[in-house]
Amino acid sequence: MLATVTAAEPALFRAYPALRGRIPHRAFLAGPTPVDAVPLAGLPEGVLYVKRDERACPLYGGNKPRKLEFVIGHALARGARRLVTTGGIGTNHGLATTVLGRAAGLEASLVLLHQPVTDEVRAKLLCAAAWGAELVYGRNVPGVALATAWVLARSAARGERPHLVPTGGSSPRGNAGFVSAGLELAEQVAAGLLPEPAQLFVPVGTGGTLAGLVAGLRLGGLGTRVVGVLVTDILPPSPRSLLRAARTSLARLRRLDPAIPETALGPGDFELVTDQLGPGYGAATPAAREAVAAAAALGLALETTYTGKCLAALRARAAARALGPGPVLFWNTYNAVDAAAAAPRRPDPALLPAALRRLVG
């Protein structure tokens, strides 16, 4: 049975009320996510804070619901009946799209790219199948592109009006969710829930989370330095592509509400840490495993593909005394909701297509 979501208005609409009704939106977040002070070896007490986006939505937590509120809202507005998206075989984004899409009455097709098969990856894949996702194995980037075109064409022929969801939900529309998240953090700073962070650490895959956050923080009047920890070697973003994404998202919002001010952004606003990637996307590193274990001791659930590598970068800078002065915020983008427990079917390899069943064993 699906959990009940009490709809909450995003901070973007509170800051710019003229956007209400002008941007399709399907509420999934129950409200602003908490910010907690946590201890970390190498940092003085009260310096590190965690933005608890793992609690963002009772259906599926992490960073995905913020983007999908706007992406799925648009799909519903155009009468779509199926969402089509891509990702690794253990894609959190694909699983979130499936779960939240089902809550909105939409089917989902996931076209999947190979990544190292860990227990976490296997569990995510089986969970997506249990939630009813159509799973298509594209194997590599060209194969995914061809398979996506085929899935879209077949769905259109069935009259489903398929809606293509960009990988990671990263697009000017999806990134608005993290423009709103940056404004939400500014509200929390203004309310005294935490001091203005000097630095904010967040994992970077497709880059939409980072691009939207920087734009939202600047709109909210915060000068926080955002440090993105790169976790992918598959079409990785660059500071200049992130800058373009942030500017495009702001320009789209400004067209809808000219009251949104011009915001000065440059490539220097997008710092990317690249030394935690390891062998490649999805490959667990010793530093990521240690970070996940350290977080677990604090009651914080992370994983080794995204958030573990992000915390590893923060811990490395703390150990080297390279963080500098001021509060530090770790933005937890991982989902802590047990989606498998709420799935309409039991996760079972028999639900997988043959190619994926052979792959995961």
Secondary structure, DSSP 8 states (H G I E B T S, - for coil): ----------HHHHH-GGGTTTS-------S---EEE---TTS-TT-EEEEEGGGS-SSS-SSHHHHHHHHHHHHHHTT--EEEEEEETT-HHHHHHHHHHHHTT-EEEEEEE-----HHHHHHHHHHHHTT-EEEEEESHHHHHHHHHHHHHHHHHTT---EE--GGG-SHHHHHHHHHHHHHHHHHHHTTSS---SEEEEEESSSHHHHHHHHHHHHTT---EEEEEE---SS---HHHHHHHHHHHHHHHHHH-TTS------GGG-EEE-TT-TTSTT---HHHHHHHHHHHHTT----TTTHHHHHHHHHHHHHTT-S-SS-EEEEE----S-HHHH-SS---GGGS-HHHHHHH-
